[in-house]
Every structure is written in structure tokens, then in C-alpha cells.
Amino acid sequence: MSGGELMFEKRRRRKRKLVIEGNKIVFRKRLEHTFELPPDIVEWVKKHLDVIDWLVFDSGIASSLRHPHSVRTLIYLLYARANDISIAQMAKKIDIAHEQLYRLERLLAKAGIKDMVYAMLKKS
């Protein structure tokens, strides 16, 4: 990171590991994981795939996102924040505890990338 921008070009791997197939997100850490998302969220993820890919694989919080449910929850959190949806509303919509979303938000804040990531997602 330099000058307030994330450096997506400097990836540690050659090939993208986060792929969208229909309404499913497929990614590989140790094992290959797949989960489905609502169509509107999938379309949003397609527009912000570089940011999400960087967070999941190359960021300072990547080691905390080993489980597929953590990645899914991160996507929901980023979608909610980028679209000005409250965390409580988003949690109710997807039927999870709001604390899961807040926990990931605290993780982003602790790594010092929360405001930068949110600004990038709102910008585009």
C-alpha cells in the first residue's frame, strides 16, 4: 500500500483464485470452496472482484479468512457498507448474527484498511 491506494498489481500468485460461476463464488485456499450468493450481490461482486480477491488472498487479514463462511460474510459486509445498508438490516436479510459482520469490520479496522477499502468500494 502506498499513497492511500491498494496495490493489486503486486500479487503473490500468478493466477486469480476467486472465480464467479453463475451465482456461485469458487475459491481455493487449501481446498476448493464454493458458496452461492443472491444474484444482485453476485453482480456487485463482479464489479469489485479485484478488491475482494486482494482482501481474501493478499491482504493483512487473509490468514483470518480461511473458512468459506468468513469469505461469504466479508462479501456481505462489504456489500452492505458500499450500499449504505445497516449491519443489523443486512444480518436480518441474510439470517446471520450481526456480530459476525461486526467482527469482520473490527478485523479490517485493526489491520488499518477499513476506511480505505470502504472508500474504494463506494467510489466505483
C-alpha positions as CSV (number, residue, x, y, z in Angstrom):
1,M,0.0,0.0,0.0
2,S,1.3,3.4,-0.9
3,G,-0.3,6.8,-1.2
4,G,-3.7,5.7,0.1
5,E,-4.2,3.1,-2.7
6,L,-4.0,-0.6,-2.5
7,M,-1.5,-2.3,-4.8
8,F,-3.4,-5.0,-6.7
9,E,-0.7,-5.5,-9.3
10,K,1.8,-7.0,-6.8
11,R,0.1,-10.3,-6.3
12,R,2.0,-13.2,-4.7
13,R,0.5,-15.7,-7.1
14,R,0.1,-15.9,-10.8
15,K,-3.5,-16.9,-11.2
16,R,-6.7,-15.5,-9.7
17,K,-8.1,-17.9,-7.2
18,L,-11.5,-16.2,-6.7
19,V,-13.9,-17.1,-9.5
20,I,-17.6,-16.4,-10.2
21,E,-19.6,-19.2,-11.9
22,G,-23.2,-18.3,-12.2
23,N,-24.5,-17.4,-8.7
24,K,-21.6,-19.3,-7.1
25,I,-18.3,-18.0,-5.8
26,V,-15.5,-20.5,-6.1
27,F,-12.1,-20.1,-4.4
28,R,-9.2,-22.2,-3.4
29,K,-7.1,-21.8,-0.3
30,R,-6.1,-25.2,0.8
31,L,-9.2,-26.8,-0.5
32,E,-11.7,-25.6,-3.1
33,H,-14.7,-23.9,-1.6
34,T,-18.0,-22.9,-3.2
35,F,-21.0,-21.0,-2.0
36,E,-24.0,-19.3,-3.5
37,L,-25.0,-15.7,-3.3
38,P,-28.1,-13.8,-4.3
39,P,-27.9,-12.6,-7.9
40,D,-27.8,-8.8,-7.0
41,I,-24.8,-9.4,-4.7
42,V,-23.1,-11.6,-7.4
43,E,-23.4,-8.7,-9.9
44,W,-21.9,-6.3,-7.3
45,V,-19.0,-8.8,-6.6
46,K,-18.2,-8.9,-10.3
47,K,-17.6,-5.2,-10.3
48,H,-15.4,-5.3,-7.2
49,L,-13.6,-8.6,-7.7
50,D,-10.1,-7.2,-7.5
51,V,-10.7,-5.6,-4.1
52,I,-12.3,-8.8,-2.7
53,D,-9.6,-11.0,-4.3
54,W,-6.9,-8.9,-2.7
55,L,-8.6,-9.0,0.7
56,V,-9.1,-12.8,0.6
57,F,-5.6,-13.7,-0.6
58,D,-3.0,-10.9,-0.3
59,S,-4.1,-8.5,2.5
60,G,-3.0,-8.5,6.1
61,I,-6.3,-10.2,7.1
62,A,-6.0,-13.0,4.5
63,S,-5.0,-15.5,7.1
64,S,-8.2,-14.9,9.1
65,L,-10.3,-15.7,6.0
66,R,-9.5,-19.4,5.7
67,H,-13.1,-20.6,6.1
68,P,-15.5,-20.2,3.3
69,H,-18.2,-18.7,5.6
70,S,-15.7,-16.0,6.6
71,V,-15.3,-15.0,2.9
72,R,-19.1,-15.1,2.4
73,T,-19.6,-12.9,5.5
74,L,-16.9,-10.5,4.3
75,I,-18.7,-10.1,1.0
76,Y,-22.0,-9.4,2.8
77,L,-20.2,-6.8,5.0
78,L,-18.6,-5.0,2.1
79,Y,-21.8,-5.1,0.1
80,A,-23.8,-3.6,3.0
81,R,-21.2,-0.8,3.6
82,A,-20.9,0.1,0.0
83,N,-24.6,0.4,-0.5
84,D,-25.3,2.2,2.8
85,I,-27.3,-0.8,4.3
86,S,-27.0,-1.0,8.1
87,I,-25.3,-4.1,9.5
88,A,-28.4,-5.1,11.5
89,Q,-30.6,-4.9,8.4
90,M,-28.1,-6.9,6.4
91,A,-27.8,-9.6,9.1
92,K,-31.5,-9.9,9.2
93,K,-31.8,-10.2,5.5
94,I,-29.2,-13.0,5.2
95,D,-30.2,-14.6,8.6
96,I,-26.9,-14.5,10.4
97,A,-25.9,-12.9,13.7
98,H,-24.9,-9.2,13.3
99,E,-21.9,-9.9,15.5
100,Q,-20.3,-11.9,12.6
101,L,-20.4,-8.8,10.4
102,Y,-19.1,-6.5,13.2
103,R,-16.3,-9.0,14.0
104,L,-15.0,-8.7,10.4
105,E,-15.4,-5.0,10.4
106,R,-13.2,-4.8,13.6
107,L,-10.7,-7.0,11.8
108,L,-10.5,-4.6,8.9
109,A,-10.1,-1.7,11.4
110,K,-7.4,-3.5,13.3
111,A,-5.4,-4.1,10.1
112,G,-5.8,-0.3,9.3
113,I,-7.5,-0.9,5.9
114,K,-11.2,-0.4,6.8
115,D,-11.6,3.2,5.6
116,M,-9.5,2.7,2.5
117,V,-11.4,-0.4,1.4
118,Y,-14.8,1.2,2.1
119,A,-13.8,4.3,0.1
120,M,-12.7,2.2,-2.9
121,L,-16.0,0.3,-2.9
122,K,-18.1,3.5,-2.7
123,K,-16.1,5.2,-5.4
124,S,-16.8,2.7,-8.1
